[in-house]
Amino acid sequence: MFNSPAFRKKTVPLFAMISPVTAWLVLLIAAPLVYILIISFCTTNESHNIVFHFTLRNYARLFDPTILGIYTNSLIVAVLTTVVCILIAYPFGYIMASTSPFKKTLMMIFLMLPFWTNSLIRLYSWRVLLGKNGYINDFLIYIGLIDAPIEMMFTRGAVILGMVYTLLPFMVLPVYTVIDKLDNSLIEASKDLGAGFWQTFRNITLPLTVPGIFAGSIMVFIPALGYFFVSDLMGGGNNQIIGNVISRQFKEAYNWPFGAALSIMLIVITLICVKLYTRSGGKLDELGTV
């Protein structure tokens, strides 16, 4: 059967299409992840070289109070970033889904326009605005609200601002997509039955758009845990997230096994978030709609 011309005619083109994709996934995704998992159980010698000696010490260090404090700060920053993104993205997505095609296109262009510029350059522009000698402090002094410049940079608020500014489109797009796909007949039926705007929103619109909110939350929450460059630029090292620790372990401390253990923990958190999303009724392919 396997040597029959009919079998080869069907399977050879199939393998020809699947094999490159499979090789890509194995070499560039699966293999690096397996390597990270393996070295997370290793140690280093005096020369900072990896020694393939099995140990659980790297994972035990995850429960160090300092590391737990950084994880806590990372979760706080990620949660607040996600909440602020929801509060901004939902009205924006709702208006964009309800407006005319021309205005919808225009709003989409303005939403994606910042991506035409490098994110580091855009974050540096916030430093110019928020610095002690920045334009915002100068304006507040000019109108008499403050007598001396206030420190707006290098705070947790500045880090959250940078995160929101960087990740907001990843919340807007899923929310807009799910709102745009709403069955308008349900909303019209609610209005015909005498329900007001808020009743319709609370009982129909919001429940039907929860999957989009959850999808956007995952796409914001997970990167917010690891965007160390935002914390470096906006927080000045005063508000560290777990991404900063991972970066230092690989670039400065040369402790790759511990950095790998931290990375594996971040992957576990990601998988938990995705599992919660699928348990809530969301589909994995919807996470790629943006």
C-alpha positions in Angstrom: 0.0 0.0 0.0 2.8 2.4 0.9 4.6 1.8 -2.4 1.5 2.3 -4.5 1.5 5.2 -7.0 -1.8 6.5 -5.6 -0.4 6.7 -2.1 2.8 8.4 -3.2 0.7 10.8 -5.4 -1.3 11.9 -2.3 1.4 11.9 0.4 4.5 13.4 -1.4 2.9 16.8 -2.0 1.6 16.8 1.5 5.0 16.1 3.0 6.5 18.6 0.7 4.3 21.3 2.2 4.4 20.2 5.8 8.2 19.4 6.1 9.5 23.0 5.7 7.0 24.3 8.3 7.8 21.4 10.7 11.6 22.0 10.3 11.1 25.7 10.9 9.1 25.0 14.1 11.5 22.4 15.4 14.8 24.3 14.7 13.7 27.8 15.7 11.1 27.2 18.4 11.1 23.7 19.8 14.9 23.2 19.9 15.7 26.5 21.6 13.0 25.9 24.2 14.3 22.4 24.9 17.8 23.8 25.3 16.6 26.5 27.7 14.8 23.8 29.7 17.9 21.6 29.9 20.3 24.3 31.0 17.8 25.5 33.6 18.8 22.3 35.5 22.6 22.9 35.0 25.2 24.9 36.9 28.2 27.2 36.0 31.8 27.0 36.9 34.3 29.7 37.8 34.6 30.8 34.2 30.8 31.1 33.9 30.7 28.2 31.5 27.7 25.9 31.6 28.3 22.6 33.5 25.8 19.9 32.6 25.3 18.7 36.2 21.7 18.2 37.2 20.5 20.4 40.0 17.3 22.0 41.3 19.2 25.0 42.8 18.1 27.4 40.1 14.5 26.7 40.7 14.9 26.9 44.5 16.3 30.4 44.0 13.0 31.4 42.4 11.6 31.5 46.0 14.3 33.9 47.2 12.5 37.0 48.8 14.2 39.3 46.3 13.1 37.4 43.3 9.6 37.0 44.7 9.5 40.8 45.3 10.4 41.4 41.7 7.8 38.9 40.5 5.2 40.7 42.7 6.2 44.1 41.2 6.0 42.5 37.7 2.5 41.2 38.3 1.4 44.6 39.7 2.8 46.4 36.7 1.3 43.9 34.3 -2.2 43.9 36.0 -2.3 47.7 36.1 -1.1 48.0 32.5 -3.8 45.6 31.4 -6.6 47.4 33.4 -5.6 50.8 32.0 -5.4 49.3 28.4 -9.0 47.9 28.8 -10.3 51.2 30.1 -8.8 53.0 27.1 -9.2 50.3 24.4 -12.8 49.4 25.0 -14.4 52.8 24.3 -11.9 53.3 21.4 -12.8 49.9 19.9 -16.5 50.5 20.4 -16.4 53.9 18.7 -14.3 52.5 15.9 -16.7 49.6 15.3 -19.7 51.9 15.3 -18.4 54.7 13.0 -18.4 55.0 9.2 -15.9 53.0 7.1 -13.8 56.1 6.3 -13.5 57.2 10.0 -12.8 53.5 10.9 -9.9 53.4 8.4 -8.6 56.8 9.7 -8.8 55.6 13.3 -7.0 52.4 12.4 -4.2 54.4 10.7 -3.7 56.6 13.7 -3.7 53.5 15.9 -1.0 51.8 13.9 1.0 54.9 13.0 3.3 54.7 16.1 4.5 51.3 14.9 6.2 53.0 11.9 8.7 54.3 14.4 11.0 52.3 16.6 9.6 51.8 20.1 12.8 52.9 21.8 12.6 56.3 20.0 9.0 56.7 21.0 9.8 55.9 24.7 12.6 58.4 24.6 10.1 61.0 23.5 8.2 60.4 26.8 11.4 61.0 28.7 11.6 64.4 27.0 8.0 65.2 28.0 8.1 63.9 31.6 11.6 64.8 32.7 12.2 67.5 35.3 13.2 69.8 32.6 10.6 68.5 30.2 7.7 70.2 28.5 5.0 69.0 31.0 6.9 70.3 34.0 7.5 73.6 32.2 3.8 73.9 31.3 2.7 73.2 34.9 5.1 75.8 36.3 4.0 78.3 33.6 0.3 78.0 34.5 1.1 78.1 38.2 0.0 74.6 39.3 3.5 73.8 40.7 6.4 75.9 42.0 9.2 73.4 41.2 9.6 70.5 38.8 8.2 67.2 40.0 9.7 63.8 39.4 7.5 62.0 36.9 10.1 59.8 35.4 11.7 56.7 37.1 8.5 55.8 38.9 6.1 52.9 38.7 3.6 55.2 37.1 6.1 56.1 34.4 6.7 52.4 33.7 3.0 51.7 33.5 2.6 54.7 31.1 5.3 53.3 28.9 3.8 49.8 28.9 0.3 51.2 28.1 1.7 53.3 25.3 3.6 50.4 23.8 0.9 47.7 24.2 -2.4 49.5 23.8 -2.9 48.5 20.1 -2.7 44.8 21.2 -5.7 45.5 23.3 -7.6 47.6 20.9 -7.5 45.2 17.9 -9.1 42.2 19.6 -11.7 44.3 21.3 -12.5 46.1 18.0 -12.7 42.7 16.2 -15.2 41.2 18.6 -17.3 44.3 18.8 -17.4 44.6 15.0 -18.7 41.0 14.7 -21.6 41.6 17.1 -25.0 40.6 15.8 -26.8 44.0 15.6 -30.2 42.2 15.6 -29.6 41.4 19.3 -29.0 45.0 20.1 -31.9 46.2 18.1 -34.2 43.6 19.8 -33.0 44.9 23.2 -33.9 48.4 22.2 -37.3 47.3 20.9 -38.0 45.7 24.2 -37.5 49.0 26.0 -33.9 48.6 27.3 -31.8 51.6 27.5 -28.2 52.0 26.3 -26.6 50.9 29.6 -29.0 48.0 30.0 -28.2 46.8 26.5 -24.5 47.3 27.1 -24.5 45.5 30.4 -26.7 42.5 29.4 -25.8 42.0 25.7 -22.8 43.9 24.4 -20.4 43.4 27.3 -21.0 39.6 27.8 -20.6 39.0 24.1 -17.3 40.9 23.9 -15.7 39.3 27.0 -13.6 36.9 24.7 -12.1 39.9 23.0 -11.3 41.6 26.3 -9.7 38.3 27.6 -7.7 37.8 24.4 -6.4 41.4 24.5 -5.6 41.0 28.2 -3.4 38.0 27.5 -1.7 39.9 24.7 -1.0 42.8 27.0 -0.4 41.0 30.3 2.2 38.6 29.1 4.5 41.1 27.3 4.2 43.5 30.2 5.9 40.9 32.4 9.0 40.8 30.2 9.3 44.2 28.4 12.5 45.1 30.3 13.5 47.9 28.0 10.4 49.8 29.0 11.3 49.4 32.7 14.9 50.4 32.0 14.0 53.6 30.1 10.9 54.7 32.1 11.8 53.3 35.5 15.5 54.0 35.5 16.2 50.7 37.3 14.0 51.7 40.2 11.0 49.5 39.2 12.4 46.2 38.0 10.3 43.5 36.4 11.2 39.9 35.8 12.4 40.7 32.3 15.1 42.9 33.7 16.4 40.0 35.9 16.4 37.6 33.0 18.3 40.0 30.8 20.9 40.6 33.5 21.5 36.9 34.0 22.3 36.4 30.3 24.1 39.6 29.6 25.9 40.7 32.8 25.9 37.9 35.4 26.5 35.2 32.8 24.4 32.9 34.9 22.5 31.3 32.0 21.1 28.4 34.0 19.4 30.7 36.5 18.2 33.0 33.6 16.8 29.9 31.9 14.9 28.9 35.1 13.4 32.4 35.3 12.5 32.1 31.6 10.8 28.7 32.1 8.8 30.2 35.0 7.7 33.0 32.7 6.6 30.4 30.1 4.6 28.5 32.7 2.8 31.8 33.6 2.1 32.3 29.9 0.7 28.8 29.5 -1.5 29.3 32.6 -2.9 32.5 31.1 -3.6 30.7 27.8 -5.2 27.8 29.6 -7.5 30.2 31.5 -8.4 31.8 28.1 -9.3 28.5 26.5 -11.3 27.4 29.6 -13.3 30.6 29.4 -14.4 29.6 25.9 -11.8 31.5 23.8 -10.1 29.9 20.8 -6.3 29.9 20.3 -6.6 31.0 16.7 -8.4 34.2 17.9 -5.1 35.2 19.7 -3.6 35.6 16.2 -6.3 37.8 14.8 -4.3 40.9 15.5 
